[in-house]
Amino acid sequence: MRLIELFPFRKKHRQKLQENYQILWQEAEKIGKDYEKRSYQEILSSPAKTVIINLADNQQISCSIDAYDVQKNGNVAVSIDAAGLPTILGIKPSYHFYKKPDGSIYY
């Protein structure tokens, strides 16, 4: 049994919450893929910021972008957290990657 099946949401409401999560994930992934292309130095020196995205039906979502950890080897952890639409249990997607000083990335 999947977790979603344990909660008494109507099927239509549950489907909408799942669609919302998918929308949030797609936007976080799109921004994440764009950030992966940035240089190591640019990521390292950029402050945390929030990007507002306008969707259809006058809805807005936000993606918070943060290079939050520099490891001893110089790798920088980057997180893009999406919010703004209701999801099941309020769980919001987060896109993560690490940028190495040589410019390569890993997840």
C-alpha positions as CSV (number, residue, x, y, z in Angstrom):
1,M,0.0,0.0,0.0
2,R,1.3,3.4,-1.0
3,L,1.5,6.2,1.6
4,I,-1.0,8.3,-0.4
5,E,-3.6,5.6,0.0
6,L,-3.6,5.9,3.8
7,F,-5.1,9.4,3.7
8,P,-8.8,10.0,3.2
9,F,-8.5,12.5,0.3
10,R,-11.0,12.3,-2.4
11,K,-9.4,10.9,-5.6
12,K,-9.8,14.2,-7.5
13,H,-8.2,16.2,-4.6
14,R,-5.4,13.7,-4.2
15,Q,-4.7,13.9,-7.9
16,K,-4.5,17.7,-7.8
17,L,-2.1,17.5,-4.9
18,Q,0.1,15.1,-6.8
19,E,0.0,17.4,-9.9
20,N,1.0,20.3,-7.7
21,Y,4.0,18.4,-6.5
22,Q,5.0,17.5,-10.0
23,I,4.7,21.2,-11.1
24,L,6.9,22.2,-8.2
25,W,9.5,19.5,-9.0
26,Q,9.6,20.4,-12.7
27,E,10.3,24.1,-11.9
28,A,12.9,23.3,-9.2
29,E,14.6,20.9,-11.6
30,K,14.6,23.5,-14.4
31,I,16.3,26.0,-12.2
32,G,18.7,23.4,-10.9
33,K,19.8,22.4,-14.4
34,D,20.4,26.0,-15.2
35,Y,22.4,26.5,-12.0
36,E,24.5,23.4,-12.8
37,K,25.9,25.3,-15.8
38,R,27.2,28.2,-13.8
39,S,30.8,28.4,-12.9
40,Y,32.1,27.2,-9.6
41,Q,33.1,30.7,-8.6
42,E,29.8,32.2,-9.5
43,I,27.9,29.6,-7.4
44,L,30.4,30.1,-4.5
45,S,30.0,33.9,-4.5
46,S,26.2,34.1,-5.2
47,P,24.0,34.9,-2.1
48,A,20.9,32.8,-1.4
49,K,18.0,34.1,-3.3
50,T,14.4,33.3,-4.2
51,V,13.0,33.1,-7.7
52,I,9.3,33.8,-8.2
53,I,7.6,31.9,-11.1
54,N,4.2,33.0,-12.5
55,L,2.0,30.1,-13.5
56,A,-1.3,30.0,-15.3
57,D,-4.4,30.9,-13.4
58,N,-2.6,33.7,-11.6
59,Q,-0.7,31.3,-9.4
60,Q,2.9,31.9,-8.2
61,I,5.5,29.5,-6.9
62,S,8.8,30.3,-5.4
63,C,12.1,28.5,-5.6
64,S,14.7,29.3,-2.9
65,I,18.3,28.8,-4.2
66,D,21.1,28.4,-1.7
67,A,24.8,27.3,-1.9
68,Y,24.7,26.2,1.7
69,D,27.9,24.2,2.4
70,V,31.5,24.3,1.3
71,Q,33.2,21.0,2.1
72,K,36.9,20.6,3.0
73,N,37.7,19.5,-0.5
74,G,36.0,22.7,-1.9
75,N,32.8,21.1,-3.2
76,V,29.8,23.3,-2.8
77,A,26.4,21.9,-2.0
78,V,23.5,23.6,-3.8
79,S,19.8,23.3,-2.9
80,I,16.7,24.5,-4.9
81,D,13.6,24.3,-2.7
82,A,10.2,24.8,-4.4
83,A,7.0,26.0,-2.6
84,G,3.8,27.8,-3.2
85,L,1.3,25.1,-4.0
86,P,-0.4,22.6,-1.7
87,T,0.9,19.1,-1.8
88,I,0.2,15.9,0.1
89,L,1.3,16.3,3.7
90,G,2.8,19.6,2.7
91,I,5.9,17.9,1.3
92,K,7.8,20.1,-1.1
93,P,10.4,19.0,-3.6
94,S,14.1,20.0,-3.3
95,Y,16.7,19.7,-6.1
96,H,20.3,19.1,-4.9
97,F,23.7,18.9,-6.5
98,Y,27.3,19.5,-5.7
99,K,29.7,21.7,-7.7
100,K,33.4,20.8,-7.7
101,P,36.2,23.4,-8.0
102,D,37.0,21.9,-11.4
103,G,33.5,22.8,-12.6
104,S,32.0,19.3,-12.7
105,I,28.9,18.3,-10.7
106,Y,27.6,15.3,-8.9
107,Y,24.4,14.5,-7.1
